[in-house]
């Protein structure tokens, strides 16, 4: 397997069959299925911290501000919808938008 960086900057691992393919030609469907994103430790650190921020915000809304479970759920669902819309709208990786969608989830 070899490492490859695609146009988005995401490092992937390619099987030997996919690695030998011409980079200007789209790989065959079987080679495309062999592309697996490499996940780093930093990803999990960001995921855990972002999720903790979202849970803390929801606890603050429900407990401290007294909104209750239903209103807090609706507010957080609204944040998630906005964050996901922003995430799908951008064409490249934007850390702030990505962590916003993680923390709203």
C-alpha positions as CSV (number, residue, x, y, z in Angstrom):
1,X,0.0,0.0,0.0
2,X,1.2,3.5,-0.7
3,X,0.1,6.9,0.7
4,X,-1.5,9.4,-1.7
5,X,-2.8,12.9,-1.1
6,X,-5.9,13.8,-3.2
7,X,-7.1,17.3,-4.3
8,X,-8.7,17.9,-0.9
9,X,-5.5,17.3,1.0
10,X,-6.8,14.1,2.6
11,X,-4.2,11.4,2.8
12,X,-5.4,8.0,1.7
13,X,-3.9,4.6,1.4
14,X,-4.1,3.0,-2.0
15,X,-3.7,-0.7,-2.8
16,X,-0.9,-1.6,-5.2
17,X,-3.4,-1.8,-8.1
18,X,-4.7,1.7,-7.4
19,X,-1.2,3.1,-6.8
20,X,0.0,2.1,-10.2
21,X,-2.9,3.6,-12.0
22,X,-2.3,6.8,-14.0
23,X,-3.0,9.8,-11.6
24,X,-4.8,11.7,-14.4
25,X,-7.2,8.8,-15.2
26,X,-10.1,8.0,-12.8
27,X,-9.3,4.7,-11.0
28,X,-11.5,1.7,-11.7
29,X,-14.4,1.2,-9.4
30,X,-12.7,-1.6,-7.5
31,X,-9.6,0.5,-6.9
32,X,-11.9,3.4,-5.8
33,X,-13.4,1.1,-3.1
34,X,-9.9,0.5,-1.7
35,X,-9.3,4.1,-0.8
36,X,-9.4,4.4,3.0
37,X,-8.9,7.7,4.7
38,X,-6.1,7.8,7.2
39,X,-7.4,8.9,10.6
40,X,-4.9,10.5,12.9
41,X,-4.9,10.7,16.7
42,X,-5.5,14.5,16.4
43,X,-8.9,13.7,14.7
44,X,-10.0,11.9,17.8
45,X,-8.7,14.6,20.1
46,X,-10.7,17.2,18.2
47,X,-13.8,15.0,18.1
48,X,-13.8,14.4,21.8
49,X,-13.2,18.0,22.7
50,X,-15.8,19.2,20.2
51,X,-18.4,16.8,21.5
52,X,-17.7,17.8,25.1
53,X,-18.3,21.5,24.1
54,X,-21.6,20.6,22.5
55,X,-22.7,18.5,25.5
56,X,-21.7,21.2,27.9
57,X,-23.6,23.8,25.9
58,X,-26.7,21.6,26.0
59,X,-26.4,21.0,29.7
60,X,-26.1,24.8,30.3
61,X,-29.2,25.5,28.2
62,X,-31.2,22.7,29.9
63,X,-30.0,23.1,33.5
64,X,-28.7,26.6,34.2
65,X,-31.0,28.5,31.9
66,X,-33.9,26.2,32.6
67,X,-35.0,25.6,29.0
68,X,-35.8,22.0,29.7
69,X,-35.1,18.9,27.5
70,X,-37.6,19.7,24.7
71,X,-36.5,23.3,24.1
72,X,-32.8,22.4,24.4
73,X,-33.2,19.6,22.0
74,X,-34.9,21.9,19.4
75,X,-32.2,24.5,19.9
76,X,-29.3,22.0,19.5
77,X,-31.1,20.4,16.5
78,X,-31.2,23.9,14.9
79,X,-27.5,24.4,15.6
80,X,-26.8,21.0,14.0
81,X,-28.8,21.9,10.9
82,X,-27.0,25.2,10.5
83,X,-23.6,23.6,11.1
84,X,-24.3,20.7,8.6
85,X,-25.6,23.2,6.0
86,X,-22.4,25.2,6.3
87,X,-20.3,21.9,6.2
88,X,-21.9,20.8,3.0
89,X,-21.7,24.2,1.4
90,X,-17.9,24.6,1.6
91,X,-15.8,22.9,-1.0
92,X,-12.7,22.3,1.2
93,X,-11.9,21.5,4.8
94,X,-12.5,24.4,7.2
95,X,-11.6,23.5,10.8
96,X,-14.0,25.9,12.4
97,X,-17.0,24.7,10.4
98,X,-16.0,21.1,10.9
99,X,-15.6,21.4,14.7
100,X,-18.9,23.3,14.8
101,X,-20.7,20.4,13.2
102,X,-19.1,18.0,15.6
103,X,-20.0,20.0,18.7
104,X,-23.6,20.4,17.5
105,X,-23.9,16.6,17.0
